[in-house]
């Protein structure tokens, strides 16, 4: 089983739609969780950290479910510019070295 | 402006050749990392360094070597022993040596696409 798993998609949605991605992780001791956005052949950029209480940033909402070991990202009112790959990132087994484990990414295509 | 600079943007390697990818940061960060990304895959850790003159193997270190002689520089050499080097290589840094409970946000360079001729 992969340490961090995501549905690769692609998710094809119309502008204005609401879309949600899930990501599961295997290490129950993981403490840090993030969503990164990556445009094609560009570097990943931090979208948001995921806190136990959940957090929201504009149209984006991230949630953590420790019992089921998954995190989610909800995007409301999708824009064309949201088209990208979204990477789920979790701190790994050797957590004292800050080694982050990346999921393979979920691709979102927002259509006009 | 502070940031991470990777060069070159594109690199071609011939059979049996070693090539070196450059990564320089002026963020005064302690920790630096090298990742490899294959199409449709997540990032995989090659090597990381938490402090000058020290580095550790990541998950896929075979066929690669690094050095950390200066805080701001962390070059990656792809040796001839790496039989499948074609990939997108990303360098990253972190200000806090990656300890749990600290800021684990990574700052990435713009990447180097390595291809085999």
gemmi code that builds the backbone of each chain (N, CA, C; Angstrom):
import gemmi

chains = {
    "A": [
        ("UNK", (0.858, -1.199, 0.000), (0.000, 0.000, 0.000), (0.892, 1.246, 0.000)),
        ("UNK", (0.570, 2.213, -0.858), (1.335, 3.441, -0.880), (1.100, 4.223, 0.402)),
        ("UNK", (2.110, 4.979, 0.814), (1.975, 5.770, 2.036), (0.947, 6.874, 1.894)),
        ("UNK", (0.865, 7.437, 0.707), (-0.109, 8.492, 0.431), (-0.763, 8.174, -0.914)),
        ("UNK", (-2.069, 8.070, -0.920), (-2.770, 7.695, -2.143), (-3.800, 8.725, -2.545)),
        ("UNK", (-3.803, 9.011, -3.828), (-4.790, 9.933, -4.390), (-5.365, 9.327, -5.665)),
        ("UNK", (-6.579, 9.684, -5.968), (-7.174, 9.345, -7.252), (-6.559, 10.280, -8.287)),
        ("UNK", (-5.872, 9.747, -9.294), (-5.182, 10.634, -10.244), (-6.108, 11.453, -11.127)),
        ("UNK", (-7.391, 11.023, -11.235), (-8.323, 11.737, -12.097), (-8.054, 11.403, -13.565)),
        ("UNK", (-8.285, 12.311, -14.523), (-8.606, 13.713, -14.275), (-10.069, 13.938, -13.894)),
        ("UNK", (-10.278, 14.958, -13.097), (-11.603, 15.429, -12.778), (-11.911, 16.561, -13.765)),
        ("UNK", (-12.915, 16.343, -14.589), (-13.335, 17.365, -15.558), (-14.627, 17.995, -15.069)),
        ("UNK", (-14.588, 19.272, -14.757), (-15.768, 19.936, -14.208), (-16.017, 21.244, -14.950)),
        ("UNK", (-17.264, 21.704, -14.996), (-17.549, 23.007, -15.620), (-17.227, 24.137, -14.662)),
        ("UNK", (-16.990, 25.290, -15.219), (-16.787, 26.482, -14.383), (-17.947, 26.633, -13.413)),
        ("UNK", (-17.621, 27.029, -12.201), (-18.662, 27.266, -11.206), (-19.021, 26.039, -10.389)),
        ("UNK", (-18.516, 24.893, -10.794), (-18.838, 23.664, -10.063), (-18.060, 23.588, -8.750)),
        ("UNK", (-18.560, 22.737, -7.876), (-17.842, 22.399, -6.644), (-17.233, 21.019, -6.822)),
        ("UNK", (-15.973, 20.896, -6.463), (-15.285, 19.607, -6.637), (-14.503, 19.288, -5.376)),
        ("UNK", (-14.432, 18.008, -5.062), (-13.725, 17.592, -3.851), (-12.760, 16.459, -4.166)),
        ("UNK", (-11.576, 16.523, -3.562), (-10.578, 15.460, -3.687), (-10.307, 14.880, -2.308)),
        ("UNK", (-10.087, 13.582, -2.271), (-9.656, 12.939, -1.032), (-8.260, 12.383, -1.201)),
        ("UNK", (-7.607, 12.202, -0.077), (-6.272, 11.625, -0.055), (-6.164, 10.783, 1.208)),
        ("UNK", (-5.737, 9.535, 1.062), (-5.581, 8.680, 2.241), (-4.103, 8.501, 2.556)),
        ("UNK", (-3.794, 8.327, 3.838), (-2.413, 8.125, 4.250), (-2.341, 6.931, 5.187)),
        ("UNK", (-1.191, 6.260, 5.203), (-1.090, 4.993, 5.929), (-0.481, 5.127, 7.321)),
        ("UNK", (0.283, 6.179, 7.556), (0.980, 6.314, 8.833), (0.109, 7.069, 9.838)),
        ("UNK", (-0.423, 6.349, 10.800), (-1.329, 6.978, 11.761), (-0.619, 8.001, 12.641)),
        ("UNK", (0.716, 7.958, 12.666), (1.471, 8.903, 13.495), (1.764, 10.211, 12.767)),
        ("UNK", (1.355, 10.327, 11.538), (1.612, 11.556, 10.775), (0.986, 12.751, 11.470)),
        ("UNK", (1.702, 13.872, 11.422), (1.228, 15.043, 12.145), (1.008, 16.265, 11.265)),
        ("UNK", (1.634, 16.269, 10.122), (1.537, 17.449, 9.265), (0.979, 17.061, 7.910)),
        ("UNK", (0.078, 17.905, 7.414), (-0.619, 17.601, 6.173), (-0.739, 18.879, 5.349)),
        ("UNK", (-0.573, 18.716, 4.051), (-0.585, 19.890, 3.189), (-1.233, 19.548, 1.856)),
        ("UNK", (-1.753, 20.556, 1.195), (-2.120, 20.475, -0.211), (-1.220, 21.431, -0.976)),
        ("UNK", (-0.582, 20.884, -2.025), (0.221, 21.696, -2.934), (-0.463, 21.699, -4.293)),
        ("UNK", (-0.263, 22.781, -5.025), (-0.772, 22.874, -6.401), (0.435, 22.853, -7.327)),
        ("UNK", (0.307, 22.082, -8.417), (1.388, 22.037, -9.397), (0.814, 22.216, -10.793)),
        ("UNK", (1.280, 23.242, -11.475), (0.932, 23.430, -12.884), (1.903, 22.615, -13.728)),
        ("UNK", (1.495, 22.344, -14.961), (2.259, 21.428, -15.810), (3.721, 21.852, -15.946)),
        ("UNK", (4.620, 20.964, -15.591), (6.060, 21.171, -15.709), (6.558, 22.400, -14.934)),
        ("UNK", (5.842, 22.691, -13.833), (6.287, 23.777, -12.949), (6.531, 23.199, -11.564)),
        ("UNK", (7.093, 24.002, -10.689), (7.310, 23.529, -9.327), (6.011, 23.543, -8.533)),
        ("UNK", (5.868, 22.623, -7.574), (4.697, 22.651, -6.701), (4.740, 23.899, -5.820)),
        ("UNK", (3.541, 24.395, -5.525), (3.443, 25.549, -4.622), (2.428, 25.233, -3.540)),
        ("UNK", (2.751, 25.622, -2.324), (1.866, 25.338, -1.200), (0.529, 26.043, -1.397)),
        ("UNK", (-0.542, 25.258, -1.354), (-1.887, 25.808, -1.441), (-2.399, 26.101, -0.037)),
        ("UNK", (-2.349, 25.092, 0.815), (-2.744, 25.293, 2.197), (-2.288, 24.141, 3.077)),
        ("UNK", (-2.050, 24.466, 4.336), (-1.810, 23.448, 5.336), (-3.170, 22.936, 5.801)),
        ("UNK", (-3.184, 21.728, 6.343), (-4.444, 21.141, 6.802), (-4.371, 20.961, 8.309)),
        ("UNK", (-5.265, 21.602, 9.012), (-5.258, 21.543, 10.464), (-6.362, 20.608, 10.961)),
        ("UNK", (-6.206, 20.157, 12.183), (-7.170, 19.209, 12.751), (-8.588, 19.758, 12.754)),
        ("UNK", (-8.684, 21.059, 12.938), (-10.004, 21.691, 13.004), (-10.556, 22.040, 11.644)),
        ("UNK", (-9.794, 21.733, 10.600), (-10.197, 22.129, 9.258), (-9.852, 23.589, 9.036)),
        ("UNK", (-9.665, 23.968, 7.806), (-9.379, 25.356, 7.524), (-9.875, 25.741, 6.143)),
        ("UNK", (-10.151, 27.029, 6.023), (-10.755, 27.548, 4.804), (-9.954, 28.755, 4.340)),
        ("UNK", (-9.779, 28.857, 3.027), (-9.091, 30.003, 2.453), (-9.832, 30.367, 1.172)),
        ("UNK", (-10.744, 31.315, 1.311), (-11.532, 31.708, 0.149), (-12.401, 30.564, -0.334)),
        ("UNK", (-12.210, 30.152, -1.573), (-13.019, 29.078, -2.158), (-12.519, 27.694, -1.789)),
        ("UNK", (-11.428, 27.617, -1.083), (-10.792, 26.344, -0.774), (-10.989, 25.977, 0.699)),
        ("UNK", (-11.393, 24.712, 0.917), (-11.560, 24.208, 2.278), (-10.833, 22.885, 2.400)),
        ("UNK", (-10.005, 22.770, 3.430), (-9.287, 21.524, 3.671), (-9.749, 20.936, 4.988)),
        ("UNK", (-9.877, 19.608, 5.007), (-10.287, 18.944, 6.244), (-9.435, 17.706, 6.476)),
        ("UNK", (-9.314, 17.358, 7.753), (-8.541, 16.195, 8.169), (-9.444, 15.262, 8.953)),
        ("UNK", (-9.410, 13.993, 8.609), (-10.128, 12.972, 9.364), (-9.102, 11.955, 9.853)),
        ("UNK", (-8.672, 12.118, 11.100), (-7.625, 11.235, 11.632), (-8.127, 9.798, 11.817)),
        ("UNK", (-9.361, 9.652, 12.198), (-9.887, 8.304, 12.454), (-9.832, 7.454, 11.190)),
        ("UNK", (-10.176, 8.061, 10.068), (-10.180, 7.335, 8.805), (-8.914, 7.577, 7.993)),
        ("UNK", (-8.033, 8.400, 8.518), (-6.748, 8.686, 7.895), (-6.894, 9.206, 6.469)),
        ("UNK", (-7.653, 10.271, 6.354), (-7.693, 10.927, 5.051), (-7.805, 12.432, 5.240)),
        ("UNK", (-7.364, 13.137, 4.206), (-7.577, 14.571, 4.149), (-8.337, 14.886, 2.872)),
        ("UNK", (-9.020, 16.004, 2.876), (-9.819, 16.367, 1.715), (-9.572, 17.819, 1.339)),
        ("UNK", (-9.843, 18.108, 0.087), (-9.767, 19.480, -0.424), (-11.041, 19.737, -1.216)),
        ("UNK", (-11.744, 20.775, -0.826), (-12.979, 21.161, -1.504), (-12.743, 22.500, -2.207)),
        ("UNK", (-13.096, 22.553, -3.467), (-12.980, 23.805, -4.228), (-14.378, 24.206, -4.667)),
        ("UNK", (-14.805, 25.374, -4.244), (-16.125, 25.879, -4.628), (-15.987, 26.859, -5.785)),
        ("UNK", (-17.050, 26.984, -6.568), (-17.087, 27.955, -7.656), (-15.807, 27.875, -8.512)),
        ("UNK", (-15.557, 26.723, -9.070), (-14.313, 26.472, -9.818), (-14.085, 27.502, -10.919)),
        ("UNK", (-12.832, 27.909, -11.044), (-12.407, 28.828, -12.102), (-11.518, 28.075, -13.093)),
        ("UNK", (-11.440, 28.606, -14.297), (-10.551, 28.001, -15.296), (-9.127, 27.921, -14.760)),
        ("UNK", (-8.738, 28.938, -13.992), (-7.380, 29.009, -13.461), (-7.105, 27.985, -12.364)),
        ("UNK", (-8.142, 27.290, -11.914), (-7.934, 26.228, -10.925), (-7.406, 24.948, -11.574)),
        ("UNK", (-7.418, 24.887, -12.892), (-6.937, 23.698, -13.594), (-5.462, 23.476, -13.273)),
        ("UNK", (-5.175, 22.329, -12.684), (-3.816, 22.031, -12.223), (-3.837, 20.631, -11.632)),
        ("UNK", (-2.685, 20.203, -11.149), (-2.605, 18.959, -10.381), (-2.447, 19.317, -8.915)),
        ("UNK", (-3.224, 18.664, -8.067), (-3.217, 18.945, -6.637), (-2.549, 17.780, -5.910)),
        ("UNK", (-1.475, 18.105, -5.219), (-0.674, 17.091, -4.542), (-0.989, 17.080, -3.050)),
        ("UNK", (-1.262, 15.902, -2.545), (-1.459, 15.700, -1.119), (-0.097, 15.367, -0.515)),
        ("UNK", (0.251, 16.004, 0.582), (1.580, 15.819, 1.172), (1.441, 15.562, 2.668)),
        ("UNK", (2.130, 14.531, 3.139), (2.031, 14.108, 4.532), (3.436, 13.892, 5.061)),
        ("UNK", (3.661, 14.237, 6.316), (5.007, 13.953, 6.829), (5.142, 12.460, 7.078)),
        ("UNK", (6.320, 11.909, 6.750), (6.492, 10.470, 6.645), (6.915, 9.801, 7.935)),
        ("UNK", (7.338, 8.578, 7.790), (7.691, 7.747, 8.942), (8.799, 8.368, 9.764)),
        ("UNK", (9.855, 8.820, 9.072), (10.993, 9.417, 9.775), (10.677, 10.875, 10.045)),
        ("UNK", (9.643, 11.100, 10.828), (9.091, 12.448, 10.933), (10.065, 13.430, 11.558)),
        ("UNK", (11.050, 12.949, 12.316), (11.961, 13.918, 12.918), (12.951, 14.480, 11.916)),
        ("UNK", (12.941, 13.967, 10.714), (13.753, 14.578, 9.672), (12.899, 15.428, 8.749)),
        ("UNK", (11.636, 15.518, 9.052), (10.774, 16.338, 8.221), (10.607, 15.804, 6.834)),
        ("UNK", (10.698, 14.513, 6.662), (10.585, 13.948, 5.328), (9.114, 13.910, 4.942)),
        ("UNK", (8.817, 14.599, 3.884), (7.449, 14.685, 3.414), (7.210, 13.666, 2.313)),
        ("UNK", (6.050, 13.024, 2.360), (5.664, 12.040, 1.362), (4.598, 12.661, 0.464)),
        ("UNK", (4.835, 12.610, -0.830), (3.914, 13.216, -1.793), (3.032, 12.156, -2.432)),
        ("UNK", (1.759, 12.459, -2.542), (0.886, 11.626, -3.356), (1.171, 11.888, -4.827)),
        ("UNK", (0.590, 11.059, -5.699), (0.864, 11.201, -7.128), (0.126, 12.373, -7.741)),
        ("UNK", (-0.809, 12.925, -6.998), (-1.515, 14.088, -7.515), (-2.854, 13.756, -8.131)),
        ("UNK", (-3.769, 14.698, -8.045), (-5.085, 14.607, -8.683), (-5.189, 15.750, -9.672)),
        ("UNK", (-5.473, 15.398, -10.921), (-5.546, 16.423, -11.963), (-6.959, 16.954, -12.102)),
        ("UNK", (-7.074, 18.266, -12.075), (-8.363, 18.950, -12.242), (-8.337, 19.745, -13.539)),
        ("UNK", (-9.372, 19.532, -14.352), (-9.546, 20.320, -15.575), (-10.892, 21.030, -15.455)),
        ("UNK", (-10.854, 22.354, -15.418), (-12.085, 23.130, -15.358), (-12.389, 23.631, -16.767)),
        ("UNK", (-13.585, 23.293, -17.244), (-13.968, 23.623, -18.622), (-14.909, 24.828, -18.638)),
        ("UNK", (-14.841, 25.638, -19.726), (-15.744, 26.798, -19.824), (-17.197, 26.358, -19.943)),
    ],
    "B": [
        ("UNK", (15.342, 39.615, -4.605), (14.329, 38.703, -4.098), (14.962, 37.392, -3.700)),
        ("UNK", (14.523, 36.827, -2.557), (15.041, 35.545, -2.147), (14.345, 34.427, -2.866)),
        ("UNK", (15.082, 33.326, -3.051), (14.467, 32.194, -3.716), (15.456, 31.088, -3.975)),
        ("UNK", (14.980, 30.094, -4.709), (15.810, 28.958, -5.084), (15.973, 28.963, -6.596)),
        ("UNK", (17.193, 28.822, -7.045), (17.482, 28.832, -8.470), (18.041, 27.492, -8.897)),
        ("UNK", (17.372, 26.889, -9.857), (17.872, 25.645, -10.424), (18.337, 25.912, -11.851)),
        ("UNK", (19.422, 25.258, -12.203), (19.890, 25.368, -13.584), (20.596, 24.080, -13.984)),
        ("UNK", (20.577, 23.737, -15.269), (19.817, 24.419, -16.316), (18.342, 24.028, -16.252)),
        ("UNK", (17.518, 24.631, -17.062), (16.094, 24.275, -17.111), (15.909, 22.954, -17.853)),
        ("UNK", (16.723, 22.750, -18.906), (16.701, 21.503, -19.666), (18.124, 20.985, -19.769)),
        ("UNK", (18.267, 19.669, -19.665), (19.592, 19.062, -19.708), (19.491, 17.725, -20.427)),
        ("UNK", (20.486, 17.463, -21.258), (20.502, 16.203, -21.991), (21.755, 15.427, -21.597)),
        ("UNK", (21.578, 14.143, -21.412), (22.701, 13.306, -21.008), (22.946, 12.218, -22.037)),
        ("UNK", (24.206, 12.006, -22.322), (24.572, 10.905, -23.213), (24.821, 9.656, -22.376)),
        ("UNK", (24.781, 8.513, -23.019), (25.062, 7.249, -22.335), (26.430, 7.297, -21.646)),
        ("UNK", (26.470, 6.854, -20.401), (27.740, 6.768, -19.688), (28.269, 8.080, -19.153)),
        ("UNK", (27.478, 9.126, -19.280), (27.949, 10.446, -18.863), (27.383, 10.812, -17.496)),
        ("UNK", (28.196, 11.486, -16.695), (27.690, 12.085, -15.455), (27.254, 13.515, -15.756)),
        ("UNK", (26.168, 13.948, -15.170), (25.744, 15.339, -15.315), (25.400, 15.890, -13.936)),
        ("UNK", (25.608, 17.196, -13.779), (25.344, 17.831, -12.490), (24.278, 18.904, -12.632)),
        ("UNK", (23.294, 18.835, -11.742), (22.217, 19.807, -11.692), (22.519, 20.767, -10.543)),
        ("UNK", (22.368, 22.039, -10.846), (22.692, 23.054, -9.854), (21.463, 23.482, -9.072)),
        ("UNK", (21.642, 23.747, -7.774), (20.583, 24.295, -6.929), (21.217, 25.288, -5.965)),
        ("UNK", (20.788, 26.518, -6.033), (21.313, 27.584, -5.172), (20.142, 28.299, -4.512)),
        ("UNK", (20.286, 28.588, -3.196), (19.235, 29.340, -2.504), (19.857, 30.470, -1.695)),
        ("UNK", (19.152, 31.586, -1.672), (19.615, 32.732, -0.878), (18.608, 33.049, 0.230)),
        ("UNK", (17.933, 32.003, 0.695), (16.924, 32.147, 1.742), (17.501, 31.890, 3.130)),
        ("UNK", (18.773, 31.537, 3.168), (19.436, 31.194, 4.430), (18.781, 29.983, 5.110)),
        ("UNK", (18.262, 29.072, 4.293), (17.622, 27.882, 4.836), (18.655, 26.811, 5.158)),
        ("UNK", (18.399, 26.091, 6.266), (19.302, 25.004, 6.648), (19.107, 23.763, 5.786)),
        ("UNK", (17.859, 23.363, 5.617), (17.577, 22.084, 4.965), (17.355, 22.251, 3.472)),
        ("UNK", (17.909, 21.327, 2.719), (17.693, 21.306, 1.268), (17.423, 19.880, 0.818)),
        ("UNK", (16.672, 19.751, -0.269), (16.179, 18.450, -0.722), (16.256, 18.358, -2.247)),
        ("UNK", (16.437, 17.126, -2.709), (16.300, 16.842, -4.135), (15.199, 15.792, -4.319)),
        ("UNK", (14.280, 16.114, -5.235), (13.200, 15.196, -5.584), (13.257, 14.887, -7.071)),
        ("UNK", (12.728, 13.720, -7.379), (12.555, 13.323, -8.771), (11.067, 13.128, -9.004)),
        ("UNK", (10.584, 13.613, -10.165), (9.172, 13.425, -10.515), (9.088, 12.810, -11.901)),
        ("UNK", (8.416, 11.657, -12.003), (8.145, 11.014, -13.273), (6.699, 11.308, -13.667)),
        ("UNK", (6.400, 11.254, -14.960), (5.032, 11.588, -15.412), (3.968, 10.819, -14.658)),
        ("UNK", (2.971, 11.530, -14.157), (1.871, 10.881, -13.444), (2.248, 10.351, -12.077)),
        ("UNK", (3.411, 10.733, -11.591), (3.871, 10.237, -10.296), (4.041, 11.398, -9.314)),
        ("UNK", (4.038, 11.015, -8.049), (4.367, 12.015, -7.039), (5.870, 12.237, -6.984)),
        ("UNK", (6.292, 13.159, -6.143), (7.708, 13.440, -5.980), (8.339, 12.375, -5.091)),
        ("UNK", (9.524, 11.912, -5.487), (10.253, 10.934, -4.681), (11.576, 11.547, -4.231)),
        ("UNK", (11.908, 11.347, -2.969), (13.076, 11.983, -2.370), (14.346, 11.236, -2.742)),
        ("UNK", (15.321, 11.974, -3.279), (16.593, 11.379, -3.678), (17.616, 11.518, -2.552)),
        ("UNK", (17.891, 12.743, -2.155), (18.825, 13.055, -1.076), (18.306, 14.281, -0.346)),
        ("UNK", (18.726, 14.428, 0.916), (18.444, 15.649, 1.628), (19.596, 15.999, 2.547)),
        ("UNK", (19.656, 17.269, 2.879), (20.720, 17.766, 3.745), (20.098, 18.715, 4.759)),
        ("UNK", (20.367, 18.467, 6.025), (19.791, 19.317, 7.066), (20.762, 20.381, 7.538)),
        ("UNK", (22.043, 20.205, 7.161), (23.044, 21.171, 7.606), (24.258, 21.036, 6.698)),
        ("UNK", (25.057, 22.072, 6.668), (26.248, 22.067, 5.808), (27.143, 20.879, 6.164)),
        ("UNK", (27.731, 20.296, 5.132), (28.670, 19.174, 5.257), (28.021, 17.893, 5.763)),
        ("UNK", (26.719, 17.812, 5.654), (26.009, 16.593, 6.029), (24.845, 16.370, 5.090)),
        ("UNK", (24.642, 15.124, 4.670), (23.491, 14.807, 3.838), (23.120, 13.346, 4.051)),
        ("UNK", (21.881, 13.031, 3.705), (21.341, 11.692, 3.933), (20.669, 11.184, 2.658)),
        ("UNK", (20.701, 9.869, 2.481), (19.992, 9.276, 1.353), (18.495, 9.334, 1.580)),
        ("UNK", (17.798, 9.566, 0.478), (16.346, 9.479, 0.513), (15.916, 8.095, 0.068)),
        ("UNK", (14.768, 8.030, -0.580), (14.203, 6.738, -0.959), (14.804, 6.143, -2.225)),
        ("UNK", (15.364, 7.000, -3.094), (15.852, 6.515, -4.393), (17.233, 7.076, -4.690)),
        ("UNK", (18.177, 6.923, -3.776), (19.500, 7.548, -3.899), (20.436, 6.843, -4.890)),
        ("UNK", (20.144, 5.609, -5.230), (21.084, 4.864, -6.077), (21.261, 5.532, -7.433)),
        ("UNK", (22.534, 5.734, -7.815), (22.826, 6.358, -9.102), (22.946, 7.868, -9.031)),
        ("UNK", (22.832, 8.414, -7.807), (22.932, 9.861, -7.597), (23.973, 10.152, -6.524)),
        ("UNK", (24.541, 11.363, -6.584), (25.405, 11.817, -5.507), (25.184, 13.311, -5.296)),
        ("UNK", (25.474, 13.772, -4.085), (25.290, 15.186, -3.749), (26.475, 15.661, -2.920)),
        ("UNK", (26.544, 16.974, -2.733), (27.499, 17.577, -1.812), (26.824, 18.784, -1.180)),
        ("UNK", (27.301, 19.149, 0.009), (26.751, 20.348, 0.674), (27.921, 21.073, 1.354)),
        ("UNK", (28.758, 21.634, 0.519), (29.942, 22.337, 1.030), (29.602, 23.758, 1.498)),
        ("UNK", (28.530, 24.295, 0.950), (28.092, 25.641, 1.345), (26.605, 25.589, 1.668)),
        ("UNK", (26.170, 26.428, 2.565), (24.772, 26.423, 2.981), (23.850, 26.701, 1.811)),
        ("UNK", (24.280, 27.560, 0.910), (23.383, 28.001, -0.153), (23.366, 27.083, -1.371)),
        ("UNK", (24.215, 26.068, -1.401), (24.354, 25.258, -2.605), (24.209, 23.768, -2.321)),
        ("UNK", (23.467, 23.078, -3.181), (23.237, 21.635, -2.981), (23.160, 20.979, -4.356)),
        ("UNK", (24.281, 20.807, -5.036), (24.252, 20.236, -6.387), (23.997, 18.730, -6.379)),
        ("UNK", (23.322, 18.276, -7.412), (22.995, 16.851, -7.580), (23.704, 16.334, -8.829)),
        ("UNK", (24.455, 15.254, -8.680), (25.084, 14.612, -9.832), (24.336, 13.333, -10.171)),
        ("UNK", (23.925, 13.240, -11.419), (23.288, 12.023, -11.914), (24.397, 11.220, -12.583)),
        ("UNK", (24.750, 10.108, -12.009), (25.882, 9.344, -12.507), (25.445, 8.355, -13.588)),
        ("UNK", (26.433, 7.760, -14.234), (26.144, 6.778, -15.284), (25.482, 5.530, -14.713)),
        ("UNK", (25.565, 5.371, -13.402), (24.938, 4.211, -12.760), (23.415, 4.339, -12.708)),
        ("UNK", (22.917, 5.538, -12.916), (21.460, 5.749, -12.929), (20.976, 5.420, -14.339)),
        ("UNK", (20.340, 4.268, -14.485), (19.999, 3.751, -15.807), (18.752, 4.369, -16.415)),
        ("UNK", (17.950, 4.999, -15.602), (16.724, 5.614, -16.115), (16.613, 7.037, -15.587)),
        ("UNK", (17.482, 7.927, -16.055), (17.545, 9.256, -15.453), (16.507, 10.241, -15.967)),
        ("UNK", (15.805, 9.906, -17.032), (14.867, 10.866, -17.607), (13.750, 11.162, -16.615)),
        ("UNK", (13.663, 12.417, -16.198), (12.673, 12.827, -15.203), (12.772, 14.336, -15.007)),
        ("UNK", (11.836, 14.853, -14.223), (11.821, 16.253, -13.815), (12.397, 16.300, -12.411)),
        ("UNK", (13.478, 17.086, -12.225), (14.159, 17.126, -10.943), (13.867, 18.452, -10.242)),
        ("UNK", (13.460, 18.340, -8.998), (13.101, 19.520, -8.213), (13.964, 19.622, -6.968)),
        ("UNK", (14.489, 20.800, -6.749), (15.242, 21.104, -5.535), (14.338, 21.916, -4.618)),
        ("UNK", (14.458, 21.697, -3.325), (13.621, 22.431, -2.382), (14.423, 22.757, -1.131)),
        ("UNK", (13.941, 23.729, -0.384), (14.585, 24.061, 0.882), (13.532, 24.311, 1.944)),
        ("UNK", (13.989, 24.273, 3.184), (13.107, 24.457, 4.338), (13.925, 25.154, 5.415)),
        ("UNK", (13.374, 26.128, 6.087), (14.191, 26.906, 7.026), (14.551, 26.220, 8.328)),
        ("UNK", (13.811, 25.133, 8.679), (13.893, 24.630, 10.049), (14.476, 23.237, 10.179)),
        ("UNK", (15.246, 22.774, 9.236), (15.847, 21.434, 9.290), (14.796, 20.339, 9.326)),
        ("UNK", (13.559, 20.689, 9.063), (12.537, 19.672, 8.891), (12.079, 18.985, 10.155)),
        ("UNK", (12.330, 19.556, 11.306), (11.888, 18.875, 12.523), (10.373, 18.956, 12.673)),
        ("UNK", (9.806, 17.926, 13.248), (8.362, 17.872, 13.443), (7.914, 19.025, 14.319)),
        ("UNK", (6.788, 19.580, 13.994), (6.235, 20.663, 14.798), (6.713, 22.018, 14.330)),
        ("UNK", (7.669, 22.022, 13.426), (8.121, 23.298, 12.878), (7.532, 23.461, 11.483)),
        ("UNK", (7.943, 24.486, 10.844), (7.391, 24.780, 9.536), (7.925, 23.793, 8.511)),
        ("UNK", (7.066, 22.956, 8.002), (7.512, 21.983, 7.013), (7.178, 22.418, 5.594)),
        ("UNK", (6.859, 23.664, 5.432), (6.588, 24.160, 4.087), (7.877, 24.132, 3.298)),
        ("UNK", (7.808, 23.566, 2.112), (8.960, 23.512, 1.232), (8.914, 24.635, 0.207)),
        ("UNK", (10.075, 25.192, -0.049), (10.226, 26.196, -1.098), (10.933, 25.504, -2.257)),
        ("UNK", (10.321, 25.518, -3.427), (10.854, 24.784, -4.560), (11.528, 25.690, -5.579)),
        ("UNK", (12.542, 25.134, -6.236), (13.068, 25.749, -7.443), (12.152, 25.432, -8.602)),
        ("UNK", (12.466, 25.961, -9.770), (11.579, 25.796, -10.934), (11.811, 24.495, -11.685)),
        ("UNK", (12.798, 23.712, -11.258), (12.976, 22.381, -11.828), (13.921, 22.297, -13.009)),
        ("UNK", (14.461, 21.099, -13.189), (15.306, 20.780, -14.350), (14.747, 19.521, -15.004)),
        ("UNK", (14.479, 19.603, -16.304), (14.039, 18.421, -17.045), (15.275, 17.765, -17.646)),
        ("UNK", (15.550, 16.543, -17.211), (16.696, 15.796, -17.711), (16.214, 14.727, -18.677)),
        ("UNK", (16.847, 14.674, -19.833), (16.501, 13.669, -20.823), (17.771, 12.975, -21.309)),
        ("UNK", (17.595, 11.751, -21.786), (18.725, 10.972, -22.286), (18.745, 11.014, -23.801)),
        ("UNK", (19.923, 11.301, -24.357), (20.043, 11.328, -25.822), (20.181, 9.908, -26.356)),
    ],
}
model = gemmi.Model(1)
for chain_id, residues in chains.items():
    chain = gemmi.Chain(chain_id)
    for i, (resn, *xyz) in enumerate(residues, 1):
        res = gemmi.Residue()
        res.name, res.seqid = resn, gemmi.SeqId(i, " ")
        for name, pos in zip(("N", "CA", "C"), xyz):
            atom = gemmi.Atom()
            atom.name, atom.element = name, gemmi.Element(name[0])
            atom.pos, atom.b_iso = gemmi.Position(*pos), 0.0
            res.add_atom(atom)
        chain.add_residue(res)
    model.add_chain(chain)
structure = gemmi.Structure()
structure.add_model(model)
structure.setup_entities()
